């Protein structure tokens, strides 16, 4: 049984120091390689679009505690979507997205009033194998335009005309993997940075009308770039550029001239994120790929090698998943994607019992339910452990809890058969969570084990008698069960002396509080003249109950011959 009281333990993360990210809810298919994920807000909700190499584009609604709920799918696995671009391509108030497809044409999906999407149009030439895409108003018109990097073709500029795309320009070599739209130089026009499998990194300067010219002044020679991201990591007002590649690299933008960062060339990556995920001035770097995940905070770069412990990432993005104002990280995987919270999850766990008091008789068990109630704004996993073998947790010892759950229960089982005997026992139940500060608290447990206990009198027997005349001596052995459980007792003689006669029924089951008297007879005619000794034993059927050995001393005298004198009458 357990006392009913209230215990509330706050396991909130303290305001995060941002060198502490912690993994939360995974999502996505287990059998597909994620190629891109992108988040957006709509009508107060948070959504994530995910593309995968062998699956349709999936739209997820993100619940406040981090649960990803799939609500729609767009396209099919045959499209081999490589990257996604968000924008307003038709002039309404809803967000649209374009899927960059390696197979077939690219597709526009138009946003609707409920946050989902409907098919808009297909465009592009099948066989060009779109590998990368970026969206922005590059010509200064009303709608967002597109720049597409084709692995089997050139860079292409597609102008949006109220939801329809028109090819405005194509240029460059064949074999691009990705493109980014940003302002590289110091004018007001947007430029391009492009990377490719067999082409070196390139800067294309824009004139504001959608026309771009290769910037030959840049001394860039490295090839094999896979993905691009950019941000002002040194807070000088210029966008610095970073490339995920078998030889990853970064460029410091010095008023339009790109200079390679030293020390970022020693690992292979498939994607890179440039974002202020540490909450401080300037952007940070997060690389994912076959060499693991590398997180560089601030400028000069500080490598935190233990924050995102995962290998094999295929994409990375930053989204405020829980609406707390802090950027969270999604790492796409070849399988289930991983999420890492970059800000505090404020959570509480309430336990309806402040302690547990079990009670049973020896050999029996007792059980109780431990009820948890979860509050706050995040999903947490709580686990329990015990420090003794006689107490066990029935079922799963760990469980995810989130605010929409009414509560969660664990059964605790106390088994007295694993104990040496009756008594008072104590244990500790420890509750831990995957809180970044490893929050935990303990609940005391007591177990009262009741059993049978005997009171036996007398402790010894001493008697005397003479042989003859068939006389015997009666003695009583009184056994009282002063314990809390029933027990069966048997009266026996330790050695068969022959002169102690036990009762016909020499065993008795005694309930708690019951008294029984065994009568024994001592026969002097079957004993030796002189001192005779033996032992009576009281034997309980429970191993933990103490019986008794009663010494018996019997002094036997010789048979007394009586002389009878008859009166003689003399006459």
Residue pairs with C-beta under 8 A, 6 or more apart in sequence:
1 357
1 358
1 359
1 366
1 368
2 353
2 355
2 356
2 357
2 358
2 368
2 369
2 370
3 353
3 354
3 355
3 356
3 357
4 352
4 353
5 352
5 353
5 354
5 355
6 350
6 352
6 354
7 350
7 351
7 352
7 353
7 354
7 441
7 443
8 348
8 349
8 350
8 351
9 348
9 349
9 350
9 351
9 431
9 439
9 441
10 348
11 347
11 348
11 349
11 380
11 433
11 435
11 437
11 439
11 440
12 344
12 345
12 346
12 347
12 348
12 376
12 435
13 20
13 22
13 344
13 345
13 346
13 435
13 436
13 437
14 344
14 437
15 344
16 279
16 326
16 342
16 343
16 344
16 436
18 277
18 278
18 279
18 280
18 297
18 342
19 278
19 297
19 304
19 307
20 307
20 436
21 277
21 295
21 307
21 308
21 329
21 340
21 341
21 342
22 340
22 341
22 434
22 435
22 436
23 338
23 339
23 340
23 434
24 66
24 339
24 340
24 341
24 345
24 378
24 379
25 65
25 66
25 67
25 68
25 339
25 379
26 336
26 337
26 338
26 339
27 50
27 60
27 68
27 336
27 337
27 339
28 34
28 50
28 52
28 58
28 68
28 332
28 333
28 335
28 336
28 337
29 52
29 55
29 335
29 336
30 335
30 336
31 54
31 335
32 52
32 53
32 54
32 55
32 334
32 335
33 52
33 53
33 54
33 314
33 332
33 333
33 334
33 335
34 50
34 51
34 52
34 314
34 315
34 332
34 333
34 334
34 337
35 51
35 52
35 53
35 81
35 82
35 83
35 314
35 315
35 332
36 50
36 51
36 81
36 82
36 83
36 84
36 315
36 317
36 332
37 48
37 49
37 50
37 51
37 84
37 315
37 317
37 330
37 332
37 337
38 48
38 49
38 84
38 86
38 97
38 317
38 319
39 46
39 47
39 48
39 49
39 62
39 317
39 318
39 319
39 320
39 321
39 330
40 46
40 47
40 49
40 86
40 95
41 47
41 320
42 94
42 95
42 111
42 115
43 115
45 61
45 62
45 115
46 61
46 62
46 319
46 320
46 321
46 322
46 323
47 59
47 60
47 61
47 62
47 115
48 59
48 60
48 62
48 68
48 319
48 321
48 330
49 57
49 58
49 59
49 60
49 84
49 86
49 97
50 57
50 58
50 60
50 332
50 337
51 57
51 81
51 82
51 83
51 84
51 99
52 58
52 77
52 81
53 80
53 81
54 77
54 80
55 73
55 77
56 73
56 74
56 75
56 76
56 77
56 79
56 81
57 73
57 74
57 75
57 81
57 84
57 97
57 99
57 109
58 70
58 72
58 73
58 74
59 70
59 71
59 72
59 73
59 74
59 116
59 117
60 68
60 69
60 70
60 71
61 68
61 69
61 71
61 115
62 68
62 69
62 319
62 321
62 322
63 69
63 402
63 404
64 322
64 323
64 377
64 378
64 403
65 322
65 345
65 376
65 377
65 378
65 379
65 402
65 403
65 404
66 321
66 322
66 339
66 341
66 345
66 378
66 379
66 402
67 379
67 402
68 339
71 116
72 116
72 117
74 99
74 107
74 109
74 117
74 119
75 81
75 99
75 101
75 107
78 103
78 104
79 99
79 101
79 102
79 103
79 104
79 107
80 101
80 102
80 103
81 99
81 100
81 101
81 102
82 100
82 101
82 102
82 130
82 131
82 132
83 100
83 130
83 131
83 132
83 133
83 178
84 97
84 98
84 99
84 100
84 133
85 97
85 98
85 100
85 133
85 134
85 135
85 146
86 95
86 96
86 97
86 135
87 95
87 96
87 97
87 98
87 135
87 136
87 143
87 144
87 146
87 160
88 94
88 95
88 96
88 143
88 144
89 96
89 98
89 108
89 110
89 120
89 135
89 143
89 144
89 160
89 163
89 165
90 96
90 110
90 120
90 143
90 160
90 162
90 163
91 142
91 143
91 162
91 163
92 110
92 111
94 110
94 111
94 112
94 113
95 111
96 108
96 109
96 110
96 111
96 117
96 120
96 163
97 108
97 109
97 111
97 117
98 106
98 107
98 108
98 109
98 133
98 135
98 146
99 106
99 107
99 109
100 106
100 130
100 131
100 132
100 133
100 148
101 107
101 130
102 129
102 130
102 131
102 151
103 126
103 129
104 122
104 126
105 122
105 123
105 124
105 125
105 126
106 122
106 123
106 124
106 130
106 133
106 148
107 119
107 120
107 121
107 122
108 119
108 120
108 121
108 122
108 123
108 163
108 165
109 117
109 118
109 119
109 120
110 117
110 118
110 119
110 120
110 163
111 117
112 118
120 163
121 163
121 164
121 165
123 158
123 164
123 165
124 130
124 148
124 156
124 158
125 153
127 152
128 150
128 152
128 153
128 156
129 150
129 151
129 152
129 153
130 148
130 149
130 150
130 151
131 149
131 150
131 151
131 176
131 177
131 178
132 148
132 149
132 176
132 177
132 178
132 179
132 227
132 228
133 146
133 147
133 148
133 149
133 179
134 146
134 147
134 179
134 180
134 181
135 144
135 145
135 146
135 147
135 181
136 144
136 145
136 147
136 181
136 190
137 143
137 144
137 145
138 145
138 147
138 157
138 181
138 190
138 206
138 210
139 145
139 159
139 168
139 208
139 209
139 210
140 208
140 209
141 159
143 159
143 160
143 161
143 162
144 160
145 157
145 158
145 159
145 160
145 168
145 210
146 156
146 157
146 158
146 160
146 165
147 155
147 156
147 157
147 158
147 179
147 181
147 192
148 155
148 156
148 158
148 179
149 155
149 176
149 177
149 178
149 179
149 194
149 195
149 196
150 156
150 174
150 176
151 175
151 176
151 177
151 196
151 197
152 174
152 175
153 170
153 174
153 176
154 170
154 171
154 172
154 173
154 174
154 176
155 170
155 171
155 172
155 176
155 179
155 192
155 194
155 204
155 212
156 167
156 169
156 170
157 167
157 168
157 169
157 170
157 210
157 212
158 165
158 166
158 167
158 168
159 165
159 166
159 168
159 210
168 210
169 210
169 211
169 212
171 204
171 212
171 214
172 194
172 199
172 202
172 204
172 214
173 196
173 198
173 199
175 196
175 197
175 198
175 199
176 194
176 195
176 196
176 199
177 195
177 196
177 197
177 225
177 226
177 227
178 194
178 195
178 225
178 226
178 227
178 228
179 192
179 193
179 194
179 195
179 228
180 192
180 193
180 194
180 228
180 229
180 230
180 241
181 190
181 191
181 192
182 190
182 191
182 192
182 193
182 230
182 239
182 241
183 189
183 190
183 191
183 239
184 191
184 193
184 203
184 205
184 215
184 239
184 241
184 253
184 256
184 258
185 191
185 205
185 215
185 255
185 256
186 255
186 256
188 208
189 205
189 206
189 207
189 208
190 206
190 208
191 203
191 204
191 205
191 206
191 212
191 215
192 202
192 203
192 204
192 206
192 212
193 201
193 202
193 203
193 204
193 228
193 230
193 241
194 201
194 202
194 204
194 228
195 201
195 202
195 224
195 225
195 226
195 227
195 228
195 243
195 245
196 223
196 225
197 223
197 224
198 223
199 223
200 220
200 221
200 222
200 223
201 220
201 221
201 222
201 223
201 225
201 243
201 249
201 251
202 214
202 215
202 218
202 220
203 214
203 215
203 218
203 220
203 258
204 212
204 213
204 214
204 215
205 212
205 213
205 214
205 215
206 212
207 213
217 257
218 257
218 258
220 251
220 258
222 243
222 245
222 247
222 249
224 245
224 246
224 247
225 243
225 244
225 245
226 243
226 244
226 245
226 269
226 270
226 271
227 243
227 244
227 270
227 271
227 272
227 315
228 241
228 242
228 243
228 244
228 272
229 241
229 242
229 271
229 272
229 273
229 274
229 275
230 239
230 240
230 241
230 242
230 274
231 239
231 240
231 274
231 275
231 276
231 283
232 238
232 239
232 240
232 282
232 283
233 240
233 274
233 282
233 283
233 284
233 285
233 299
233 301
234 240
234 252
234 282
234 299
235 281
235 282
235 299
238 253
238 254
238 255
238 256
239 253
240 250
240 251
240 252
240 253
240 261
240 274
240 283
241 250
241 251
241 253
241 258
242 248
242 249
242 250
242 251
242 264
242 272
242 274
242 285
243 249
243 250
243 251
243 272
244 269
244 270
244 271
244 272
244 287
244 288
244 289
245 268
245 269
246 268
247 265
247 268
248 264
248 265
248 267
248 268
248 269
248 272
248 287
248 289
249 260
249 261
249 264
249 265
250 260
250 261
250 264
250 285
251 258
251 259
251 260
251 261
252 258
252 259
252 260
252 261
261 301
263 301
264 285
264 296
264 301
267 287
267 289
267 291
267 292
267 294
268 289
268 290
268 291
269 287
269 288
269 289
269 291
269 294
270 288
270 289
270 290
270 313
270 314
270 315
271 287
271 288
271 289
271 313
271 314
271 315
271 316
271 332
272 285
272 286
272 287
272 288
272 316
273 285
273 286
273 287
273 288
273 316
273 317
273 318
273 329
274 283
274 284
274 285
275 283
275 284
275 286
275 318
275 327
276 282
276 283
276 284
276 327
277 284
277 286
277 318
277 327
277 329
277 342
278 284
278 297
278 298
278 342
279 326
279 327
279 342
279 343
280 297
280 298
282 298
282 299
284 295
284 296
284 297
284 298
285 294
285 295
285 296
285 301
286 293
286 294
286 295
286 296
286 308
286 316
286 318
286 329
287 293
287 294
287 295
287 316
288 308
288 310
288 313
288 314
288 315
288 316
288 331
288 332
289 312
289 313
289 314
290 311
290 312
291 311
292 310
292 311
293 308
293 309
293 310
293 311
293 313
293 331
294 303
294 305
295 303
295 304
295 305
295 307
295 308
296 302
296 303
296 304
297 304
307 340
308 329
308 331
308 340
310 331
310 333
310 338
312 333
312 334
313 331
313 332
313 333
313 338
314 332
314 333
314 334
315 331
315 332
316 329
316 330
316 331
316 332
317 329
317 330
318 327
318 328
318 329
318 330
318 342
319 327
319 328
319 330
320 326
320 327
320 328
321 328
321 330
321 339
321 341
322 328
322 341
322 343
322 345
322 377
322 378
324 343
324 344
324 377
325 343
326 341
326 342
326 343
326 344
327 342
327 343
328 339
328 340
328 341
328 342
328 343
329 339
329 340
329 342
330 337
330 338
330 339
330 340
331 337
331 338
331 339
331 340
341 378
345 376
345 377
345 378
345 379
345 380
345 435
346 376
346 377
346 378
347 374
347 375
347 376
347 377
347 378
347 380
347 433
347 435
348 374
348 375
348 376
349 372
349 373
349 374
349 375
349 380
349 382
349 401
349 431
349 433
350 372
350 373
350 374
350 375
351 370
351 371
351 372
351 373
351 431
351 443
352 370
352 371
352 372
352 373
353 368
353 370
353 371
353 443
354 443
355 443
355 444
355 445
355 446
356 368
356 370
356 412
356 429
356 443
356 444
356 445
356 446
357 445
357 446
357 447
357 448
358 366
358 368
358 414
358 445
358 446
358 447
358 448
359 366
359 447
359 448
359 449
359 450
360 366
360 414
360 416
360 447
360 449
360 450
361 416
361 449
361 450
361 451
361 484
361 485
362 416
362 417
362 419
362 421
362 422
362 449
362 450
362 451
362 452
362 485
362 542
362 544
363 416
363 417
364 416
364 417
365 413
365 414
365 415
365 416
365 417
366 413
366 414
366 447
367 394
367 411
367 412
367 413
367 414
368 411
368 412
369 409
369 410
369 411
369 412
370 384
370 409
370 410
370 411
370 412
370 429
370 443
371 407
371 408
371 409
372 382
372 399
372 401
372 407
372 408
372 409
372 410
373 406
373 407
374 380
374 401
374 402
374 403
374 405
374 407
374 408
375 403
376 403
377 403
378 402
379 400
379 401
379 402
380 400
380 401
380 402
380 433
380 434
380 435
381 398
381 399
381 400
381 401
381 433
381 434
382 398
382 399
382 401
382 408
382 431
382 432
382 433
383 397
383 398
383 399
383 431
383 432
383 433
384 393
384 397
384 398
384 410
384 429
384 430
384 431
384 432
385 393
385 397
385 429
385 430
385 432
386 392
386 393
386 412
386 427
386 428
386 429
386 430
386 445
387 427
387 428
387 430
388 425
388 427
389 418
390 414
390 415
390 416
390 418
390 419
390 425
390 427
390 447
391 412
391 413
391 414
391 415
391 427
391 429
391 445
391 447
392 412
392 413
392 415
393 410
393 411
393 412
393 413
394 410
394 411
394 412
394 413
395 410
395 411
397 410
399 408
399 410
401 408
412 429
412 445
414 445
414 447
416 447
416 449
419 425
419 447
419 449
420 544
421 449
421 451
421 544
422 449
422 450
422 451
422 453
422 483
422 484
422 544
423 449
424 446
424 447
424 448
424 449
425 446
425 447
425 448
425 449
426 444
426 445
426 446
426 447
427 444
427 445
427 446
427 447
428 442
428 443
428 444
428 445
429 442
429 443
429 444
429 445
430 440
430 441
430 442
430 443
431 440
431 441
431 442
431 443
432 438
432 439
432 440
433 439
433 440
450 483
450 484
450 485
451 483
451 484
451 485
451 542
451 544
451 545
452 481
452 483
452 484
452 485
452 486
452 487
452 510
452 512
452 540
452 542
452 545
453 481
453 482
453 483
453 545
453 546
454 479
454 480
454 481
454 482
454 483
454 487
454 489
454 538
454 540
454 545
454 546
454 547
454 548
455 479
455 480
455 482
456 477
456 478
456 479
456 480
456 538
456 547
456 548
456 550
457 477
457 478
458 477
458 478
458 550
459 548
459 550
460 550
460 551
460 552
460 553
461 475
461 536
461 550
461 551
461 552
461 553
462 552
462 553
462 555
463 473
463 475
463 522
463 552
463 553
463 554
463 555
464 473
464 554
464 555
464 556
464 557
465 471
465 472
465 473
465 522
465 524
465 554
465 555
465 556
465 557
466 524
466 556
466 557
466 558
466 559
466 560
467 524
467 525
467 527
467 529
467 556
467 557
467 558
467 559
468 524
468 525
468 559
468 560
470 525
471 524
472 501
472 521
472 522
472 523
472 524
473 521
473 522
473 524
473 554
474 519
474 520
474 521
474 522
475 519
475 520
475 521
475 522
475 552
476 517
476 518
476 519
476 520
477 491
477 517
477 518
477 519
477 520
477 536
477 538
477 550
478 515
478 516
478 517
478 518
479 489
479 491
479 508
479 510
479 515
479 516
479 517
479 518
479 538
480 510
480 513
480 514
480 515
480 516
481 487
481 510
481 511
481 512
481 513
481 514
481 515
482 513
483 512
483 545
484 512
485 512
485 542
486 509
486 510
486 511
486 512
487 509
487 510
487 540
487 541
487 542
487 545
488 507
488 508
488 509
488 510
488 540
488 541
489 507
489 508
489 510
489 516
489 538
489 539
489 540
489 541
489 547
490 506
490 507
490 538
490 539
490 541
491 502
491 503
491 506
491 507
491 518
491 520
491 536
491 537
491 538
491 539
492 502
492 506
492 536
492 537
492 539
493 500
493 502
493 534
493 535
493 536
493 537
494 534
494 535
494 536
494 537
494 549
495 534
495 535
497 527
497 532
497 534
498 526
498 527
499 522
499 523
499 524
499 526
499 527
499 532
499 534
499 554
500 520
500 521
500 522
500 523
500 534
500 536
500 552
501 520
501 521
501 522
501 523
502 518
502 520
503 518
503 519
503 520
506 518
508 516
508 518
510 516
520 536
522 552
522 554
524 554
524 556
524 557
527 554
527 556
528 556
529 556
529 557
529 558
530 555
530 556
531 553
531 554
531 555
532 553
532 554
532 555
532 556
533 551
533 552
533 553
533 554
534 552
534 554
535 549
535 550
535 551
535 552
536 549
536 550
536 552
537 547
537 548
537 549
537 550
538 547
538 548
538 550
539 547
540 546
540 547
